[in-house]
Amino acid sequence: MFNQQADYHIRMTKKSIALAILSLFFAFSCQKKVEAPLLAHYIPEETIVTDSSQITIPLELNLKPVSKEFRNEKENEVSSYYKKYIGTTDFSGGFIVAKNGVVIYEEYKGFANYAKKTVNEESTPLHLASVSKVLTATLVLKLVQENKIDLNEKVKTYLPSFPYQNTTIKTLLNHRSGLPHYSRFEVLIKGWSRKPMLSNQDVLDILSKNKLALNTKNDTHFDYCNTNYAILALVIEAVTGKSYPLVMQEKIFEPLKMNNSFVIDFNTQKNAVSQSYKGNYVVHGWDQYDAIYGDKNIYSTPRDLVKFDLATYSNTFLRKDLMAEALKGYSYEKRGIRNYGLGIRMNEWETGQTLHYHNGWWHGNTSSYTTMKNDTVVIIALSNKYTLKTYKATKLAALFGDYPYELEKE
């Protein structure tokens, strides 16, 4: 009997010890489970914070940081001017000011498609009109850098049917070729029909067939002409064996991550892109020149254009000597502050300041791109509803550098 009781106590003691150990195990496990989320709270990989005010490109840049004090001061000044003179209630488009990729101020208003009430946002591509020429000229210079184009070579070398013997790539770029304006074909050519849509190749064929006279002798006068850039697009296609839209995508848009930029395919995209409006939101009609590219027909956003502008400060994008060629003036036959480089306008004041910019206007689309090379600031205004207010954006340069603009007298 005594032995049975002893065995019973031993068994109970073992059970108690086992239960105690098991309890400690569960207690420890529960404690671990409680602590795990607390531990995870301190792992930064789970929380990624991005700064939407900083625009970057995948190229080497050596630009200084922008202080919060500078940004806040300029934001207030830009905002005040924009709201009073550009972004009024009737404005439809996008606006941005950035320094070294840091957004000082941006705003988007109006409708990409008024009938569908599709609003303009930061990712909405808008028609750049003649600001497209800046990108086309840069693409040409990229091909010069690759030894596929020579700036001083005759256009006829690349396009054998081109009828003008002395025109060079450079005089197309700086508008000193004197070529006839394709928008005046209906006046210059007897029996002209306004019905067929024209392509870039059509422009070349018409020039070749009709042997139209030059407006001025090559490289003697500045004459801003869309034909120059329509022909440059054909040169790009000739030397690459690819379409202009594809080469632009491969050499400009993709490398710079300009993900909302493209050259329109008129036949398939004209109804899908942001529409062009007259001042009262009446859709602006298309005409027979709308399929021609090089001089226009790039769609992009203010933020994508900031990326492009950033690239102009990178030696890995375009050599310094080629950038210098683009930024210098070529037309001094007339007195005045206005001049033109290779795909870029400029004001050159007698007091020594130089400001580079390009404006655009095609149907209801107006655009302005101002790039301040000494101050590393870019100012962009795009509108898809006709207005001249986009051009007022350039005067904001006075807030960032020594330029003779007086904002208070606007």
HUQUI-V965241 format. One record per helix or strand of 2 or more residues. SS is the DSSP state (H for helix, E for strand). FROM is the first residue (numbers start at 1). TO is the last residue. If there is no record, write none. Layout:
BEGIN
((SS:FROM:TO) (SS:FROM:TO))
END
This chain:
BEGIN
((H:2:40) (H:44:46) (H:68:85) (E:93:99) (E:102:109) (E:111:113) (E:118:119) (E:126:127) (H:129:145) (H:155:158) (H:169:173) (H:182:188) (H:200:210) (H:226:240) (H:244:253) (E:262:263) (H:266:269) (E:298:300) (H:302:311) (H:320:327) (E:338:340) (E:345:348) (E:354:362) (E:365:372) (E:377:383) (H:389:399) (H:407:409))
END
